[in-house]
Amino acid sequence: MQTRDKVEAQPLFNGMNEAVHNPDAVNLQIARNYIAASNPEMLTRTCQAAFDAMTPLREGSTRERWERAGKDKAYDFNLG
């Protein structure tokens, strides 16, 4: 765990133990908690918001693909 601080080590230890029993669900919930703590808006942000932010950074045919993908109904969901 690379720490000698018990207060810091305990959540890491607990997380490792929980992850052994149900790794996918636990890791997803831990990730959501970290995201919520760092940027609460991320939990309600949509894929369209991500496409709107990233598409202008693309050029040429790559940008065209991103524009088409941004209109696809497959990406009609929240990221959180």
PyMOL Python script that loads the backbone (N, CA, C, O; Angstrom):
from pymol import cmd

cmd.read_pdbstr("""\
ATOM      1  N   MET A   1       0.811  -1.193   0.000  1.00  0.00           N
ATOM      2  CA  MET A   1       0.000   0.000   0.000  1.00  0.00           C
ATOM      3  C   MET A   1       0.854   1.257   0.000  1.00  0.00           C
ATOM      4  O   MET A   1       0.339   2.355  -0.208  1.00  0.00           O
ATOM      5  N   GLN A   2       2.083   1.117   0.218  1.00  0.00           N
ATOM      6  CA  GLN A   2       3.065   2.204   0.145  1.00  0.00           C
ATOM      7  C   GLN A   2       2.766   3.366   1.087  1.00  0.00           C
ATOM      8  O   GLN A   2       2.950   4.531   0.733  1.00  0.00           O
ATOM      9  N   THR A   3       2.302   3.034   2.291  1.00  0.00           N
ATOM     10  CA  THR A   3       2.101   4.058   3.310  1.00  0.00           C
ATOM     11  C   THR A   3       2.292   3.432   4.687  1.00  0.00           C
ATOM     12  O   THR A   3       2.003   2.253   4.891  1.00  0.00           O
ATOM     13  N   ARG A   4       2.772   4.219   5.609  1.00  0.00           N
ATOM     14  CA  ARG A   4       2.921   3.751   6.991  1.00  0.00           C
ATOM     15  C   ARG A   4       1.857   4.392   7.883  1.00  0.00           C
ATOM     16  O   ARG A   4       1.761   4.082   9.070  1.00  0.00           O
ATOM     17  N   ASP A   5       1.068   5.280   7.304  1.00  0.00           N
ATOM     18  CA  ASP A   5       0.018   5.981   8.030  1.00  0.00           C
ATOM     19  C   ASP A   5      -1.224   5.088   8.115  1.00  0.00           C
ATOM     20  O   ASP A   5      -1.807   4.745   7.087  1.00  0.00           O
ATOM     21  N   LYS A   6      -1.634   4.707   9.342  1.00  0.00           N
ATOM     22  CA  LYS A   6      -2.774   3.802   9.518  1.00  0.00           C
ATOM     23  C   LYS A   6      -4.066   4.408   8.979  1.00  0.00           C
ATOM     24  O   LYS A   6      -4.883   3.705   8.384  1.00  0.00           O
ATOM     25  N   VAL A   7      -4.250   5.691   9.182  1.00  0.00           N
ATOM     26  CA  VAL A   7      -5.475   6.352   8.713  1.00  0.00           C
ATOM     27  C   VAL A   7      -5.567   6.299   7.191  1.00  0.00           C
ATOM     28  O   VAL A   7      -6.649   6.104   6.637  1.00  0.00           O
ATOM     29  N   GLU A   8      -4.458   6.467   6.532  1.00  0.00           N
ATOM     30  CA  GLU A   8      -4.423   6.405   5.074  1.00  0.00           C
ATOM     31  C   GLU A   8      -4.508   4.962   4.573  1.00  0.00           C
ATOM     32  O   GLU A   8      -5.107   4.699   3.529  1.00  0.00           O
ATOM     33  N   ALA A   9      -3.917   4.044   5.308  1.00  0.00           N
ATOM     34  CA  ALA A   9      -3.870   2.647   4.879  1.00  0.00           C
ATOM     35  C   ALA A   9      -5.207   1.929   5.026  1.00  0.00           C
ATOM     36  O   ALA A   9      -5.520   1.045   4.228  1.00  0.00           O
ATOM     37  N   GLN A  10      -5.998   2.292   6.030  1.00  0.00           N
ATOM     38  CA  GLN A  10      -7.241   1.560   6.305  1.00  0.00           C
ATOM     39  C   GLN A  10      -8.213   1.573   5.119  1.00  0.00           C
ATOM     40  O   GLN A  10      -8.700   0.505   4.748  1.00  0.00           O
ATOM     41  N   PRO A  11      -8.523   2.733   4.499  1.00  0.00           N
ATOM     42  CA  PRO A  11      -9.421   2.698   3.339  1.00  0.00           C
ATOM     43  C   PRO A  11      -8.841   1.900   2.166  1.00  0.00           C
ATOM     44  O   PRO A  11      -9.581   1.238   1.438  1.00  0.00           O
ATOM     45  N   LEU A  12      -7.548   1.964   1.987  1.00  0.00           N
ATOM     46  CA  LEU A  12      -6.918   1.188   0.920  1.00  0.00           C
ATOM     47  C   LEU A  12      -7.059  -0.304   1.192  1.00  0.00           C
ATOM     48  O   LEU A  12      -7.367  -1.086   0.292  1.00  0.00           O
ATOM     49  N   PHE A  13      -6.833  -0.684   2.429  1.00  0.00           N
ATOM     50  CA  PHE A  13      -6.958  -2.081   2.834  1.00  0.00           C
ATOM     51  C   PHE A  13      -8.403  -2.569   2.670  1.00  0.00           C
ATOM     52  O   PHE A  13      -8.642  -3.654   2.140  1.00  0.00           O
ATOM     53  N   ASN A  14      -9.360  -1.758   3.130  1.00  0.00           N
ATOM     54  CA  ASN A  14     -10.766  -2.125   3.007  1.00  0.00           C
ATOM     55  C   ASN A  14     -11.175  -2.258   1.542  1.00  0.00           C
ATOM     56  O   ASN A  14     -11.887  -3.190   1.170  1.00  0.00           O
ATOM     57  N   GLY A  15     -10.725  -1.333   0.730  1.00  0.00           N
ATOM     58  CA  GLY A  15     -11.046  -1.385  -0.695  1.00  0.00           C
ATOM     59  C   GLY A  15     -10.492  -2.630  -1.360  1.00  0.00           C
ATOM     60  O   GLY A  15     -11.155  -3.241  -2.197  1.00  0.00           O
ATOM     61  N   MET A  16      -9.287  -3.003  -0.991  1.00  0.00           N
ATOM     62  CA  MET A  16      -8.688  -4.217  -1.563  1.00  0.00           C
ATOM     63  C   MET A  16      -9.482  -5.449  -1.147  1.00  0.00           C
ATOM     64  O   MET A  16      -9.708  -6.341  -1.965  1.00  0.00           O
ATOM     65  N   ASN A  17      -9.905  -5.511   0.104  1.00  0.00           N
ATOM     66  CA  ASN A  17     -10.681  -6.654   0.578  1.00  0.00           C
ATOM     67  C   ASN A  17     -12.043  -6.730  -0.117  1.00  0.00           C
ATOM     68  O   ASN A  17     -12.477  -7.812  -0.511  1.00  0.00           O
ATOM     69  N   GLU A  18     -12.716  -5.591  -0.268  1.00  0.00           N
ATOM     70  CA  GLU A  18     -14.016  -5.573  -0.929  1.00  0.00           C
ATOM     71  C   GLU A  18     -13.887  -5.938  -2.400  1.00  0.00           C
ATOM     72  O   GLU A  18     -14.744  -6.632  -2.947  1.00  0.00           O
ATOM     73  N   ALA A  19     -12.846  -5.484  -3.027  1.00  0.00           N
ATOM     74  CA  ALA A  19     -12.652  -5.737  -4.460  1.00  0.00           C
ATOM     75  C   ALA A  19     -12.463  -7.217  -4.754  1.00  0.00           C
ATOM     76  O   ALA A  19     -12.787  -7.674  -5.851  1.00  0.00           O
ATOM     77  N   VAL A  20     -11.949  -7.966  -3.801  1.00  0.00           N
ATOM     78  CA  VAL A  20     -11.750  -9.408  -3.998  1.00  0.00           C
ATOM     79  C   VAL A  20     -13.100 -10.108  -4.140  1.00  0.00           C
ATOM     80  O   VAL A  20     -13.235 -11.041  -4.932  1.00  0.00           O
ATOM     81  N   HIS A  21     -14.093  -9.665  -3.380  1.00  0.00           N
ATOM     82  CA  HIS A  21     -15.395 -10.328  -3.368  1.00  0.00           C
ATOM     83  C   HIS A  21     -16.288  -9.919  -4.535  1.00  0.00           C
ATOM     84  O   HIS A  21     -17.042 -10.748  -5.045  1.00  0.00           O
ATOM     85  N   ASN A  22     -16.223  -8.681  -4.964  1.00  0.00           N
ATOM     86  CA  ASN A  22     -17.064  -8.193  -6.055  1.00  0.00           C
ATOM     87  C   ASN A  22     -16.309  -7.089  -6.801  1.00  0.00           C
ATOM     88  O   ASN A  22     -16.656  -5.916  -6.669  1.00  0.00           O
ATOM     89  N   PRO A  23     -15.303  -7.438  -7.569  1.00  0.00           N
ATOM     90  CA  PRO A  23     -14.394  -6.441  -8.126  1.00  0.00           C
ATOM     91  C   PRO A  23     -15.046  -5.412  -9.045  1.00  0.00           C
ATOM     92  O   PRO A  23     -14.732  -4.226  -8.946  1.00  0.00           O
ATOM     93  N   ASP A  24     -15.928  -5.825  -9.919  1.00  0.00           N
ATOM     94  CA  ASP A  24     -16.490  -4.872 -10.878  1.00  0.00           C
ATOM     95  C   ASP A  24     -17.374  -3.828 -10.208  1.00  0.00           C
ATOM     96  O   ASP A  24     -17.219  -2.632 -10.455  1.00  0.00           O
ATOM     97  N   ALA A  25     -18.286  -4.267  -9.374  1.00  0.00           N
ATOM     98  CA  ALA A  25     -19.206  -3.343  -8.727  1.00  0.00           C
ATOM     99  C   ALA A  25     -18.481  -2.416  -7.766  1.00  0.00           C
ATOM    100  O   ALA A  25     -18.765  -1.219  -7.715  1.00  0.00           O
ATOM    101  N   VAL A  26     -17.556  -2.963  -7.013  1.00  0.00           N
ATOM    102  CA  VAL A  26     -16.828  -2.154  -6.038  1.00  0.00           C
ATOM    103  C   VAL A  26     -15.968  -1.111  -6.741  1.00  0.00           C
ATOM    104  O   VAL A  26     -15.971   0.059  -6.357  1.00  0.00           O
ATOM    105  N   ASN A  27     -15.243  -1.523  -7.754  1.00  0.00           N
ATOM    106  CA  ASN A  27     -14.373  -0.582  -8.456  1.00  0.00           C
ATOM    107  C   ASN A  27     -15.171   0.515  -9.139  1.00  0.00           C
ATOM    108  O   ASN A  27     -14.740   1.668  -9.157  1.00  0.00           O
ATOM    109  N   LEU A  28     -16.325   0.180  -9.702  1.00  0.00           N
ATOM    110  CA  LEU A  28     -17.173   1.181 -10.335  1.00  0.00           C
ATOM    111  C   LEU A  28     -17.682   2.184  -9.310  1.00  0.00           C
ATOM    112  O   LEU A  28     -17.683   3.389  -9.562  1.00  0.00           O
ATOM    113  N   GLN A  29     -18.115   1.690  -8.152  1.00  0.00           N
ATOM    114  CA  GLN A  29     -18.615   2.586  -7.116  1.00  0.00           C
ATOM    115  C   GLN A  29     -17.494   3.472  -6.566  1.00  0.00           C
ATOM    116  O   GLN A  29     -17.716   4.656  -6.310  1.00  0.00           O
ATOM    117  N   ILE A  30     -16.320   2.926  -6.386  1.00  0.00           N
ATOM    118  CA  ILE A  30     -15.181   3.722  -5.919  1.00  0.00           C
ATOM    119  C   ILE A  30     -14.861   4.809  -6.938  1.00  0.00           C
ATOM    120  O   ILE A  30     -14.614   5.955  -6.563  1.00  0.00           O
ATOM    121  N   ALA A  31     -14.865   4.462  -8.223  1.00  0.00           N
ATOM    122  CA  ALA A  31     -14.597   5.447  -9.272  1.00  0.00           C
ATOM    123  C   ALA A  31     -15.641   6.557  -9.250  1.00  0.00           C
ATOM    124  O   ALA A  31     -15.301   7.734  -9.369  1.00  0.00           O
ATOM    125  N   ARG A  32     -16.914   6.187  -9.098  1.00  0.00           N
ATOM    126  CA  ARG A  32     -17.978   7.202  -9.040  1.00  0.00           C
ATOM    127  C   ARG A  32     -17.800   8.125  -7.840  1.00  0.00           C
ATOM    128  O   ARG A  32     -18.028   9.330  -7.942  1.00  0.00           O
ATOM    129  N   ASN A  33     -17.397   7.568  -6.716  1.00  0.00           N
ATOM    130  CA  ASN A  33     -17.180   8.388  -5.519  1.00  0.00           C
ATOM    131  C   ASN A  33     -16.046   9.390  -5.731  1.00  0.00           C
ATOM    132  O   ASN A  33     -16.162  10.551  -5.338  1.00  0.00           O
ATOM    133  N   TYR A  34     -14.962   8.952  -6.345  1.00  0.00           N
ATOM    134  CA  TYR A  34     -13.855   9.860  -6.616  1.00  0.00           C
ATOM    135  C   TYR A  34     -14.277  10.957  -7.600  1.00  0.00           C
ATOM    136  O   TYR A  34     -13.923  12.123  -7.427  1.00  0.00           O
ATOM    137  N   ILE A  35     -15.029  10.578  -8.622  1.00  0.00           N
ATOM    138  CA  ILE A  35     -15.503  11.563  -9.595  1.00  0.00           C
ATOM    139  C   ILE A  35     -16.426  12.572  -8.926  1.00  0.00           C
ATOM    140  O   ILE A  35     -16.298  13.776  -9.144  1.00  0.00           O
ATOM    141  N   ALA A  36     -17.352  12.084  -8.116  1.00  0.00           N
ATOM    142  CA  ALA A  36     -18.292  12.974  -7.432  1.00  0.00           C
ATOM    143  C   ALA A  36     -17.570  13.942  -6.508  1.00  0.00           C
ATOM    144  O   ALA A  36     -17.963  15.102  -6.386  1.00  0.00           O
ATOM    145  N   ALA A  37     -16.521  13.471  -5.865  1.00  0.00           N
ATOM    146  CA  ALA A  37     -15.764  14.332  -4.957  1.00  0.00           C
ATOM    147  C   ALA A  37     -14.966  15.390  -5.716  1.00  0.00           C
ATOM    148  O   ALA A  37     -14.829  16.520  -5.248  1.00  0.00           O
ATOM    149  N   SER A  38     -14.446  15.028  -6.875  1.00  0.00           N
ATOM    150  CA  SER A  38     -13.611  15.971  -7.615  1.00  0.00           C
ATOM    151  C   SER A  38     -14.417  16.903  -8.507  1.00  0.00           C
ATOM    152  O   SER A  38     -14.043  18.062  -8.689  1.00  0.00           O
ATOM    153  N   ASN A  39     -15.531  16.404  -9.073  1.00  0.00           N
ATOM    154  CA  ASN A  39     -16.344  17.222  -9.964  1.00  0.00           C
ATOM    155  C   ASN A  39     -17.764  16.665  -9.988  1.00  0.00           C
ATOM    156  O   ASN A  39     -18.061  15.790 -10.802  1.00  0.00           O
ATOM    157  N   PRO A  40     -18.651  17.150  -9.114  1.00  0.00           N
ATOM    158  CA  PRO A  40     -20.005  16.608  -9.021  1.00  0.00           C
ATOM    159  C   PRO A  40     -20.789  16.671 -10.337  1.00  0.00           C
ATOM    160  O   PRO A  40     -21.674  15.846 -10.563  1.00  0.00           O
ATOM    161  N   GLU A  41     -20.480  17.621 -11.193  1.00  0.00           N
ATOM    162  CA  GLU A  41     -21.189  17.736 -12.473  1.00  0.00           C
ATOM    163  C   GLU A  41     -20.926  16.542 -13.397  1.00  0.00           C
ATOM    164  O   GLU A  41     -21.724  16.263 -14.292  1.00  0.00           O
ATOM    165  N   MET A  42     -19.822  15.846 -13.183  1.00  0.00           N
ATOM    166  CA  MET A  42     -19.496  14.698 -14.038  1.00  0.00           C
ATOM    167  C   MET A  42     -20.541  13.599 -13.956  1.00  0.00           C
ATOM    168  O   MET A  42     -20.739  12.866 -14.926  1.00  0.00           O
ATOM    169  N   LEU A  43     -21.215  13.468 -12.819  1.00  0.00           N
ATOM    170  CA  LEU A  43     -22.190  12.397 -12.649  1.00  0.00           C
ATOM    171  C   LEU A  43     -23.448  12.611 -13.488  1.00  0.00           C
ATOM    172  O   LEU A  43     -24.184  11.660 -13.750  1.00  0.00           O
ATOM    173  N   THR A  44     -23.699  13.844 -13.909  1.00  0.00           N
ATOM    174  CA  THR A  44     -24.885  14.122 -14.724  1.00  0.00           C
ATOM    175  C   THR A  44     -24.521  14.534 -16.149  1.00  0.00           C
ATOM    176  O   THR A  44     -25.406  14.789 -16.966  1.00  0.00           O
ATOM    177  N   ARG A  45     -23.251  14.599 -16.444  1.00  0.00           N
ATOM    178  CA  ARG A  45     -22.810  14.996 -17.777  1.00  0.00           C
ATOM    179  C   ARG A  45     -23.152  13.913 -18.791  1.00  0.00           C
ATOM    180  O   ARG A  45     -23.107  12.724 -18.477  1.00  0.00           O
ATOM    181  N   THR A  46     -23.490  14.320 -19.992  1.00  0.00           N
ATOM    182  CA  THR A  46     -23.849  13.366 -21.043  1.00  0.00           C
ATOM    183  C   THR A  46     -22.669  13.131 -21.978  1.00  0.00           C
ATOM    184  O   THR A  46     -21.687  13.874 -21.971  1.00  0.00           O
ATOM    185  N   CYS A  47     -22.791  12.082 -22.777  1.00  0.00           N
ATOM    186  CA  CYS A  47     -21.769  11.833 -23.794  1.00  0.00           C
ATOM    187  C   CYS A  47     -21.718  12.991 -24.782  1.00  0.00           C
ATOM    188  O   CYS A  47     -20.653  13.319 -25.306  1.00  0.00           O
ATOM    189  N   GLN A  48     -22.872  13.611 -25.038  1.00  0.00           N
ATOM    190  CA  GLN A  48     -22.904  14.730 -25.981  1.00  0.00           C
ATOM    191  C   GLN A  48     -22.001  15.860 -25.495  1.00  0.00           C
ATOM    192  O   GLN A  48     -21.344  16.517 -26.302  1.00  0.00           O
ATOM    193  N   ALA A  49     -21.964  16.089 -24.195  1.00  0.00           N
ATOM    194  CA  ALA A  49     -21.086  17.123 -23.644  1.00  0.00           C
ATOM    195  C   ALA A  49     -19.625  16.783 -23.934  1.00  0.00           C
ATOM    196  O   ALA A  49     -18.828  17.667 -24.247  1.00  0.00           O
ATOM    197  N   ALA A  50     -19.282  15.505 -23.828  1.00  0.00           N
ATOM    198  CA  ALA A  50     -17.912  15.081 -24.130  1.00  0.00           C
ATOM    199  C   ALA A  50     -17.606  15.283 -25.613  1.00  0.00           C
ATOM    200  O   ALA A  50     -16.535  15.774 -25.969  1.00  0.00           O
ATOM    201  N   PHE A  51     -18.550  14.903 -26.475  1.00  0.00           N
ATOM    202  CA  PHE A  51     -18.348  15.107 -27.912  1.00  0.00           C
ATOM    203  C   PHE A  51     -18.222  16.599 -28.240  1.00  0.00           C
ATOM    204  O   PHE A  51     -17.375  16.993 -29.041  1.00  0.00           O
ATOM    205  N   ASP A  52     -19.068  17.421 -27.617  1.00  0.00           N
ATOM    206  CA  ASP A  52     -19.014  18.869 -27.868  1.00  0.00           C
ATOM    207  C   ASP A  52     -17.672  19.461 -27.461  1.00  0.00           C
ATOM    208  O   ASP A  52     -17.179  20.392 -28.099  1.00  0.00           O
ATOM    209  N   ALA A  53     -17.082  18.924 -26.403  1.00  0.00           N
ATOM    210  CA  ALA A  53     -15.789  19.432 -25.937  1.00  0.00           C
ATOM    211  C   ALA A  53     -14.629  18.923 -26.784  1.00  0.00           C
ATOM    212  O   ALA A  53     -13.663  19.650 -27.013  1.00  0.00           O
ATOM    213  N   MET A  54     -14.716  17.690 -27.247  1.00  0.00           N
ATOM    214  CA  MET A  54     -13.586  17.061 -27.941  1.00  0.00           C
ATOM    215  C   MET A  54     -13.583  17.262 -29.457  1.00  0.00           C
ATOM    216  O   MET A  54     -12.514  17.321 -30.064  1.00  0.00           O
ATOM    217  N   THR A  55     -14.750  17.367 -30.074  1.00  0.00           N
ATOM    218  CA  THR A  55     -14.824  17.473 -31.535  1.00  0.00           C
ATOM    219  C   THR A  55     -14.046  18.666 -32.093  1.00  0.00           C
ATOM    220  O   THR A  55     -13.347  18.509 -33.094  1.00  0.00           O
ATOM    221  N   PRO A  56     -14.142  19.851 -31.484  1.00  0.00           N
ATOM    222  CA  PRO A  56     -13.385  20.986 -32.041  1.00  0.00           C
ATOM    223  C   PRO A  56     -11.863  20.786 -32.037  1.00  0.00           C
ATOM    224  O   PRO A  56     -11.143  21.495 -32.740  1.00  0.00           O
ATOM    225  N   LEU A  57     -11.383  19.840 -31.258  1.00  0.00           N
ATOM    226  CA  LEU A  57      -9.944  19.572 -31.197  1.00  0.00           C
ATOM    227  C   LEU A  57      -9.473  18.673 -32.335  1.00  0.00           C
ATOM    228  O   LEU A  57      -8.271  18.482 -32.519  1.00  0.00           O
ATOM    229  N   ARG A  58     -10.410  18.124 -33.096  1.00  0.00           N
ATOM    230  CA  ARG A  58     -10.089  17.218 -34.209  1.00  0.00           C
ATOM    231  C   ARG A  58     -10.033  17.982 -35.524  1.00  0.00           C
ATOM    232  O   ARG A  58     -10.557  19.091 -35.639  1.00  0.00           O
ATOM    233  N   GLU A  59      -9.391  17.371 -36.511  1.00  0.00           N
ATOM    234  CA  GLU A  59      -9.267  18.008 -37.827  1.00  0.00           C
ATOM    235  C   GLU A  59      -9.598  17.014 -38.933  1.00  0.00           C
ATOM    236  O   GLU A  59      -9.440  15.805 -38.766  1.00  0.00           O
ATOM    237  N   GLY A  60     -10.055  17.537 -40.055  1.00  0.00           N
ATOM    238  CA  GLY A  60     -10.255  16.735 -41.257  1.00  0.00           C
ATOM    239  C   GLY A  60     -11.258  15.617 -41.092  1.00  0.00           C
ATOM    240  O   GLY A  60     -12.311  15.787 -40.478  1.00  0.00           O
ATOM    241  N   SER A  61     -10.910  14.454 -41.658  1.00  0.00           N
ATOM    242  CA  SER A  61     -11.830  13.321 -41.641  1.00  0.00           C
ATOM    243  C   SER A  61     -12.080  12.812 -40.218  1.00  0.00           C
ATOM    244  O   SER A  61     -13.142  12.258 -39.935  1.00  0.00           O
ATOM    245  N   THR A  62     -11.113  12.998 -39.335  1.00  0.00           N
ATOM    246  CA  THR A  62     -11.299  12.588 -37.947  1.00  0.00           C
ATOM    247  C   THR A  62     -12.405  13.414 -37.304  1.00  0.00           C
ATOM    248  O   THR A  62     -13.247  12.887 -36.577  1.00  0.00           O
ATOM    249  N   ARG A  63     -12.392  14.709 -37.580  1.00  0.00           N
ATOM    250  CA  ARG A  63     -13.444  15.581 -37.049  1.00  0.00           C
ATOM    251  C   ARG A  63     -14.797  15.188 -37.607  1.00  0.00           C
ATOM    252  O   ARG A  63     -15.783  15.182 -36.871  1.00  0.00           O
ATOM    253  N   GLU A  64     -14.869  14.858 -38.890  1.00  0.00           N
ATOM    254  CA  GLU A  64     -16.132  14.433 -39.499  1.00  0.00           C
ATOM    255  C   GLU A  64     -16.666  13.170 -38.825  1.00  0.00           C
ATOM    256  O   GLU A  64     -17.866  13.055 -38.579  1.00  0.00           O
ATOM    257  N   ARG A  65     -15.781  12.233 -38.529  1.00  0.00           N
ATOM    258  CA  ARG A  65     -16.191  11.008 -37.834  1.00  0.00           C
ATOM    259  C   ARG A  65     -16.724  11.320 -36.439  1.00  0.00           C
ATOM    260  O   ARG A  65     -17.725  10.749 -36.007  1.00  0.00           O
ATOM    261  N   TRP A  66     -16.052  12.223 -35.743  1.00  0.00           N
ATOM    262  CA  TRP A  66     -16.502  12.609 -34.403  1.00  0.00           C
ATOM    263  C   TRP A  66     -17.866  13.293 -34.473  1.00  0.00           C
ATOM    264  O   TRP A  66     -18.714  13.067 -33.610  1.00  0.00           O
ATOM    265  N   GLU A  67     -18.082  14.121 -35.484  1.00  0.00           N
ATOM    266  CA  GLU A  67     -19.371  14.795 -35.630  1.00  0.00           C
ATOM    267  C   GLU A  67     -20.485  13.776 -35.879  1.00  0.00           C
ATOM    268  O   GLU A  67     -21.568  13.879 -35.302  1.00  0.00           O
ATOM    269  N   ARG A  68     -20.208  12.785 -36.747  1.00  0.00           N
ATOM    270  CA  ARG A  68     -21.212  11.741 -37.007  1.00  0.00           C
ATOM    271  C   ARG A  68     -21.467  10.916 -35.748  1.00  0.00           C
ATOM    272  O   ARG A  68     -22.614  10.618 -35.414  1.00  0.00           O
ATOM    273  N   ALA A  69     -20.408  10.556 -35.065  1.00  0.00           N
ATOM    274  CA  ALA A  69     -20.554   9.743 -33.856  1.00  0.00           C
ATOM    275  C   ALA A  69     -21.342  10.494 -32.786  1.00  0.00           C
ATOM    276  O   ALA A  69     -22.127   9.890 -32.054  1.00  0.00           O
ATOM    277  N   GLY A  70     -21.139  11.789 -32.693  1.00  0.00           N
ATOM    278  CA  GLY A  70     -21.852  12.593 -31.700  1.00  0.00           C
ATOM    279  C   GLY A  70     -23.352  12.618 -31.918  1.00  0.00           C
ATOM    280  O   GLY A  70     -24.111  12.883 -30.986  1.00  0.00           O
ATOM    281  N   LYS A  71     -23.787  12.347 -33.134  1.00  0.00           N
ATOM    282  CA  LYS A  71     -25.220  12.321 -33.452  1.00  0.00           C
ATOM    283  C   LYS A  71     -25.830  10.938 -33.263  1.00  0.00           C
ATOM    284  O   LYS A  71     -27.052  10.794 -33.308  1.00  0.00           O
ATOM    285  N   ASP A  72     -25.007   9.930 -33.053  1.00  0.00           N
ATOM    286  CA  ASP A  72     -25.474   8.554 -32.926  1.00  0.00           C
ATOM    287  C   ASP A  72     -26.226   8.349 -31.609  1.00  0.00           C
ATOM    288  O   ASP A  72     -25.759   8.766 -30.550  1.00  0.00           O
ATOM    289  N   LYS A  73     -27.383   7.709 -31.683  1.00  0.00           N
ATOM    290  CA  LYS A  73     -28.210   7.456 -30.493  1.00  0.00           C
ATOM    291  C   LYS A  73     -27.522   6.515 -29.491  1.00  0.00           C
ATOM    292  O   LYS A  73     -27.900   6.479 -28.320  1.00  0.00           O
ATOM    293  N   ALA A  74     -26.535   5.770 -29.934  1.00  0.00           N
ATOM    294  CA  ALA A  74     -25.816   4.856 -29.036  1.00  0.00           C
ATOM    295  C   ALA A  74     -25.113   5.625 -27.906  1.00  0.00           C
ATOM    296  O   ALA A  74     -24.830   5.062 -26.849  1.00  0.00           O
ATOM    297  N   TYR A  75     -24.838   6.897 -28.135  1.00  0.00           N
ATOM    298  CA  TYR A  75     -24.150   7.711 -27.126  1.00  0.00           C
ATOM    299  C   TYR A  75     -25.112   8.599 -26.336  1.00  0.00           C
ATOM    300  O   TYR A  75     -24.696   9.586 -25.730  1.00  0.00           O
ATOM    301  N   ASP A  76     -26.388   8.249 -26.345  1.00  0.00           N
ATOM    302  CA  ASP A  76     -27.413   9.035 -25.652  1.00  0.00           C
ATOM    303  C   ASP A  76     -27.572   8.566 -24.204  1.00  0.00           C
ATOM    304  O   ASP A  76     -28.611   8.005 -23.856  1.00  0.00           O
ATOM    305  N   PHE A  77     -26.575   8.782 -23.363  1.00  0.00           N
ATOM    306  CA  PHE A  77     -26.662   8.385 -21.956  1.00  0.00           C
ATOM    307  C   PHE A  77     -25.742   9.263 -21.127  1.00  0.00           C
ATOM    308  O   PHE A  77     -24.858   9.938 -21.656  1.00  0.00           O
ATOM    309  N   ASN A  78     -25.965   9.243 -19.816  1.00  0.00           N
ATOM    310  CA  ASN A  78     -25.107   9.995 -18.897  1.00  0.00           C
ATOM    311  C   ASN A  78     -23.829   9.227 -18.642  1.00  0.00           C
ATOM    312  O   ASN A  78     -23.820   7.996 -18.647  1.00  0.00           O
ATOM    313  N   LEU A  79     -22.746   9.959 -18.420  1.00  0.00           N
ATOM    314  CA  LEU A  79     -21.466   9.343 -18.151  1.00  0.00           C
ATOM    315  C   LEU A  79     -21.358   8.834 -16.718  1.00  0.00           C
ATOM    316  O   LEU A  79     -20.597   7.906 -16.447  1.00  0.00           O
ATOM    317  N   GLY A  80     -22.105   9.427 -15.810  1.00  0.00           N
ATOM    318  CA  GLY A  80     -22.019   9.044 -14.391  1.00  0.00           C
ATOM    319  C   GLY A  80     -22.884   7.937 -14.069  1.00  0.00           C
ATOM    320  O   GLY A  80     -22.924   7.499 -12.920  1.00  0.00           O
TER     321      GLY A  80
END
""", "prot")
cmd.dss("prot")
cmd.show_as("cartoon", "prot")
cmd.util.cbc("prot")
cmd.orient("prot")
